[in-house]
């Protein structure tokens, strides 16, 4: 890595990737400051690592002597801290540009896709850690196995969750690019599904010469990207559970204990895998992680043991607690495809139990451009509560509010909750002993679970 001088100031330091940058910089002894709109578990974590964090954005937040400012892509051009940096001639880097600098000199595995990035990248990092390879990693969620979402690592491999928002992943030049799926998302930025898909083609073309594109060919979007890039001087390997794939999961067994399958490489069986994580979608993610680890010459037995011990990432099918005979779970799903996968996994894990969902929409634009899918992705639930929208950076759109969505959903029965207390109260009234309640969404819906447990007690 080229020499990096501090102090460094981070605009949006509480974000998952921004906090990862802060932790990595602190691990190298670099002075770090930062700001965010509100305190969070992530801001507390970077403060505990020695960073100075302030709430809110203001010009005076940028300390004297700051050598570099790094900004989240969500910050607007008129952010006062960015304006202050420009007026003082302080260089400004986007988050993805900074991540690319931190990864210089490493053999990079970049995991991209609309869904499954965090689980897949977390599992790859977990396998490499268990294999003694000391990887660097930057994940989009906190790993239950690794105790966090970022570590410097003294080995030569870096695992990064390659986020497509505002084309962030175009900054990376991976040795291995995993593409889990390509399904239109972030259309508030991209505008059209075609533009979104083209960004993944750009990402694939950033793979180093002689590198590998590992695409889930069960997904039409990922298969399309691999086909378009097929003439490039790269190795293309498909993986999946259907048809003829280079990496195949065969003899799949799904149960409340998780998943079991046989790994096939080029038609040759390598051995069996068990993972204590439910869902057919996890089989695909695990298969991708196995393939990456084998490319780095990790013994299959080590991989098998690591996958068997994998607990996953926070907010991915995570148990919150149990009270009054009601199990409360939490999941980060914030796209209709993710919701379907979560409900399918829940039905496999809890086949005889009633399922109740508490869903918080994430941004008004995502409700709007996926409206028809949001109306039909809830099959498998017995009851649904739609919480007020997590607006993030957006203003409301007429006719596309959380209340509008609750009214428009016909199956299952859906009701609207104005806030966390209302959602917890409704869920407590609906839930009976033996039921499972899932809080679902990418915002702060996770706060409903503890409130519900308290109400059930």
Secondary structure as UniProt FT lines:
FT   STRAND          8..11
FT   TURN            12..14
FT   HELIX           16..27
FT   TURN            28..29
FT   STRAND          32..36
FT   HELIX           41..48
FT   TURN            49..50
FT   STRAND          52..55
FT   HELIX           59..61
FT   TURN            64..65
FT   STRAND          68..71
FT   TURN            73..74
FT   TURN            77..78
FT   HELIX           80..87
FT   TURN            88..89
FT   STRAND          91..94
FT   HELIX           95..102
FT   TURN            103..105
FT   STRAND          107..112
FT   HELIX           117..130
FT   TURN            131..132
FT   STRAND          136..143
FT   TURN            144..147
FT   STRAND          148..151
FT   STRAND          157..161
FT   HELIX           165..171
FT   STRAND          176..179
FT   HELIX           187..190
FT   HELIX           193..204
FT   TURN            205..206
FT   TURN            209..210
FT   STRAND          212..216
FT   TURN            217..218
FT   HELIX           220..228
FT   HELIX           229..231
FT   STRAND          235..240
FT   STRAND          247..255
FT   TURN            256..257
FT   STRAND          258..265
FT   TURN            266..267
FT   STRAND          268..275
FT   HELIX           280..295
FT   TURN            296..297
FT   HELIX           300..308
FT   TURN            314..315
FT   STRAND          318..323
FT   TURN            324..325
FT   STRAND          326..331
FT   HELIX           336..349
FT   TURN            350..352
FT   STRAND          355..362
FT   HELIX           364..369
FT   HELIX           371..376
FT   TURN            377..380
FT   STRAND          383..390
FT   TURN            392..393
FT   TURN            398..399
FT   HELIX           402..408
FT   STRAND          413..417
FT   HELIX           420..430
FT   TURN            433..434
FT   STRAND          436..440
FT   HELIX           446..456
//
